[in-house]
């Protein structure tokens, strides 16, 4: 009985990974191809950096870095306060009176933490 061989490049995950990284398909990896092979991670890091760069000057100062996390913590406290009140009072959060004890201008805080970096689960420390 004859068995048809399966080419290794169709089954070996390392070979498939090499082929994926080799964007110009010349069977060689340049440093650029290698570094850019993890595009989702690079895009994530770019979003993180720009989230920290509060004045958008292309540089993240220590102050901007610290300020970002202070705002993030403030946002988290407000969220915790909301859910704590909701659980404590077991009231319908869709009734306007539920929100009476919260600050009236939450959009200002939302603008401060706009973009994909305001989600703490996305922040890699």
Residue frames relative to the residue before (quaternion, step in Angstrom):
aa qw qx qy qz dx dy dz
X 1.0000 0.0000 0.0000 0.0000 0.00 0.00 0.00
X 0.3114 -0.7544 0.5536 0.1653 3.57 -0.86 1.01
X 0.1860 -0.7568 0.6190 0.0976 3.54 -1.06 0.83
X 0.3472 -0.7281 0.5552 0.2027 3.51 -0.86 0.99
X 0.3657 -0.7443 0.5081 0.2326 3.60 -0.62 1.05
X 0.3124 -0.7109 0.5979 0.1990 3.53 -1.16 0.68
X 0.4567 -0.6915 0.4766 0.2935 3.59 -0.70 1.02
X 0.5548 -0.6511 0.4115 0.3145 3.56 -0.94 0.94
X 0.6386 0.5429 -0.3431 0.4239 3.59 1.04 -0.65
X 0.6262 0.5195 -0.3433 0.4692 3.60 1.24 -0.14
X 0.7837 0.3410 -0.1646 0.4924 3.61 1.15 -0.47
X 0.6607 0.5188 -0.3190 0.4388 3.60 1.01 -0.71
X 0.3970 -0.7442 0.4790 0.2431 3.63 -0.53 1.11
X 0.6234 0.5382 -0.3568 0.4409 3.62 1.05 -0.59
X 0.6485 0.4971 -0.3131 0.4841 3.56 1.01 -0.80
X 0.6420 0.5166 -0.3235 0.4650 3.59 0.98 -0.82
X 0.6400 0.5180 -0.3203 0.4685 3.58 1.02 -0.77
X 0.6187 0.5320 -0.3328 0.4727 3.58 1.00 -0.82
X 0.6736 0.4980 -0.2946 0.4598 3.57 0.88 -0.93
X 0.6359 0.5252 -0.3296 0.4596 3.58 1.04 -0.72
X 0.6882 0.4822 -0.2757 0.4668 3.56 0.95 -0.90
X 0.6579 0.5091 -0.2980 0.4682 3.59 1.05 -0.77
X 0.1361 -0.8675 0.4741 0.0652 3.56 0.42 1.25
X 0.7270 0.3925 -0.2626 0.4985 3.62 1.04 -0.57
X 0.3961 -0.7784 0.4179 0.2501 3.58 1.36 0.17
X 0.4048 0.7085 -0.4845 0.3152 3.58 0.95 0.89
X 0.4717 -0.7012 0.4038 0.3504 3.59 1.33 0.24
X 0.6390 0.4150 -0.3467 0.5471 3.54 1.13 0.79
X 0.2606 -0.7514 0.5825 0.1682 3.55 -1.11 0.68
X 0.2313 -0.7237 0.6314 0.1554 3.52 -0.91 0.93
X 0.6550 -0.4920 0.3825 0.4273 3.55 -1.26 0.31
X 0.6332 0.5397 -0.3277 0.4476 3.60 0.99 -0.82
X 0.6454 0.5043 -0.3218 0.4750 3.59 0.90 -0.86
X 0.6615 0.5231 -0.3030 0.4438 3.53 0.93 -0.93
X 0.6846 0.4793 -0.2819 0.4713 3.58 0.85 -0.98
X 0.7254 0.4399 -0.2482 0.4676 3.59 0.90 -0.90
X 0.4646 0.7038 -0.4381 0.3112 3.59 1.24 -0.09
X 0.7213 0.3690 -0.2404 0.5345 3.58 1.14 -0.48
X 0.0459 -0.8648 0.5000 -0.0082 3.53 0.77 1.11
X 0.6505 0.5074 -0.3594 0.4362 3.68 0.81 -0.76
X 0.6444 0.5057 -0.3297 0.4694 3.60 0.99 -0.76
X 0.6519 0.5122 -0.3191 0.4592 3.60 0.93 -0.86
X 0.6523 0.5015 -0.3169 0.4719 3.58 0.98 -0.80
X 0.6226 0.5300 -0.3298 0.4719 3.57 1.05 -0.75
X 0.6687 0.4910 -0.2984 0.4719 3.58 0.90 -0.91
X 0.6197 0.5356 -0.3421 0.4605 3.59 1.05 -0.72
X 0.6541 0.4993 -0.3136 0.4738 3.59 0.93 -0.86
X 0.6207 0.5347 -0.3398 0.4620 3.60 1.01 -0.79
X 0.6692 0.5123 -0.3046 0.4438 3.57 0.79 -1.05
X 0.7112 0.4523 -0.2697 0.4657 3.59 0.80 -0.98
X 0.5895 0.5486 -0.3680 0.4649 3.58 1.19 -0.40
X 0.6692 0.4873 -0.2841 0.4838 3.58 1.09 -0.71
X 0.6548 0.5200 -0.3016 0.4581 3.58 1.09 -0.75
X 0.1531 -0.8666 0.4698 0.0695 3.54 0.47 1.27
X 0.7489 0.3530 -0.2250 0.5137 3.62 1.00 -0.67
X 0.4122 -0.7699 0.4160 0.2537 3.59 1.35 0.26
X 0.4020 0.7193 -0.4802 0.3007 3.59 0.95 0.86
X 0.5921 -0.6062 0.3538 0.3960 3.59 1.26 0.17
X 0.7020 0.3609 -0.2378 0.5660 3.58 1.33 0.10
X 0.2121 -0.7518 0.6095 0.1351 3.58 -1.01 0.82
X 0.2127 -0.7757 0.5843 0.1079 3.53 -0.53 1.19
X 0.6582 -0.4814 0.3872 0.4303 3.55 -1.28 0.26
X 0.6343 0.5389 -0.3229 0.4505 3.57 1.02 -0.82
X 0.6542 0.4997 -0.3172 0.4709 3.61 0.91 -0.88
X 0.6379 0.5405 -0.3161 0.4483 3.56 0.98 -0.89
X 0.6888 0.4674 -0.2709 0.4834 3.56 0.89 -0.97
X 0.6463 0.5318 -0.3142 0.4481 3.58 0.97 -0.88
X 0.6074 0.5577 -0.3508 0.4438 3.57 1.01 -0.78
X 0.7177 0.4438 -0.2641 0.4672 3.58 0.83 -0.96
X 0.5774 0.5496 -0.3826 0.4671 3.60 1.15 -0.47
X 0.6689 0.4857 -0.2927 0.4807 3.58 0.95 -0.89
X 0.6245 0.5338 -0.3320 0.4635 3.55 1.03 -0.75
X 0.6560 0.4997 -0.3038 0.4772 3.59 0.97 -0.85
X 0.6262 0.5270 -0.3332 0.4681 3.60 1.01 -0.79
X 0.6461 0.5165 -0.3043 0.4724 3.57 0.97 -0.88
X 0.6516 0.5135 -0.3045 0.4680 3.59 0.98 -0.87
X 0.6422 0.5203 -0.3264 0.4587 3.59 0.97 -0.83
X 0.6438 0.5133 -0.3215 0.4676 3.60 0.98 -0.83
X 0.6488 0.5079 -0.3115 0.4734 3.57 0.98 -0.83
X 0.6515 0.5046 -0.3089 0.4748 3.58 0.94 -0.88
X 0.6337 0.5317 -0.3253 0.4581 3.57 1.01 -0.84
X 0.6336 0.5408 -0.3215 0.4502 3.56 0.95 -0.87
X 0.7335 0.4252 -0.2480 0.4687 3.57 0.74 -1.05
X 0.5936 0.5493 -0.3646 0.4614 3.57 1.11 -0.56
X 0.6660 0.4870 -0.2962 0.4812 3.56 0.91 -0.90
X 0.6356 0.5322 -0.3289 0.4524 3.55 0.95 -0.85
X 0.6985 0.4668 -0.2708 0.4700 3.59 0.86 -0.94
X 0.6573 0.5216 -0.3072 0.4489 3.56 1.02 -0.82
X 0.7871 0.3443 -0.1703 0.4826 3.57 0.80 -0.96
X 0.2239 -0.8048 0.5179 0.1844 3.57 1.23 -0.38
X 0.3737 0.7161 -0.4943 0.3214 3.52 0.98 0.91
X 0.5807 -0.5656 0.4583 0.3644 3.50 -1.29 0.36
X 0.3307 -0.7765 0.4967 0.2023 3.63 -0.47 1.13
X 0.6186 0.5530 -0.3553 0.4304 3.57 1.21 -0.16
X 0.5387 0.5631 -0.4231 0.4624 3.57 1.27 0.12
X 0.5563 -0.6474 0.4080 0.3240 3.57 -0.86 0.93
X 0.6387 0.5541 -0.3435 0.4088 3.63 0.95 -0.76
X 0.5346 0.6310 -0.4027 0.3923 3.60 1.17 -0.43
X 0.7407 0.4427 -0.2134 0.4581 3.56 1.01 -0.84
X 0.4006 0.7657 -0.4452 0.2346 3.60 1.24 -0.14
X 0.7293 0.4349 -0.2568 0.4616 3.61 0.96 -0.73
X 0.5883 0.5656 -0.3740 0.4406 3.60 1.26 0.00
X 0.6280 -0.5237 0.3964 0.4173 3.61 -1.16 0.46
X 0.5096 -0.7048 0.4213 0.2570 3.54 -1.05 0.83
X 0.7751 0.3288 -0.1800 0.5087 3.63 1.13 -0.41
X 0.0268 0.8384 -0.5437 0.0268 3.62 0.49 1.09
X 0.5186 0.6473 -0.4221 0.3658 3.64 1.19 -0.33
X 0.6006 0.5650 -0.3664 0.4310 3.57 1.05 -0.68
X 0.6677 0.4745 -0.2970 0.4908 3.58 0.96 -0.82
X 0.6317 0.5349 -0.3378 0.4480 3.59 0.98 -0.77
X 0.6383 0.5137 -0.3330 0.4667 3.59 1.01 -0.75
X 0.6287 0.5479 -0.3370 0.4369 3.58 1.02 -0.75
X 0.7719 0.2861 -0.1480 0.5481 3.57 1.08 -0.70
X 0.2707 0.7919 -0.5141 0.1880 3.58 1.09 0.56
X 0.6778 0.4809 -0.3710 0.4144 3.51 -1.28 0.38
X 0.7154 -0.4970 0.3000 0.3887 3.52 -1.30 0.19
X 0.6214 0.5899 -0.3497 0.3789 3.60 1.17 -0.29
X 0.5405 0.6343 -0.4240 0.3546 3.61 1.16 -0.16
X 0.5967 0.5543 -0.3684 0.4484 3.59 1.21 -0.20
X 0.3831 -0.7611 0.4675 0.2355 3.63 -0.35 1.19
X 0.6196 0.5546 -0.3635 0.4200 3.59 1.07 -0.58
X 0.6520 0.5081 -0.3232 0.4607 3.59 1.19 -0.34
X 0.6020 0.5737 -0.3598 0.4231 3.57 1.18 -0.33
X 0.1816 -0.7723 0.6032 0.0813 3.52 -0.72 1.13
X 0.0938 -0.8103 0.5770 0.0413 3.56 -0.66 1.03
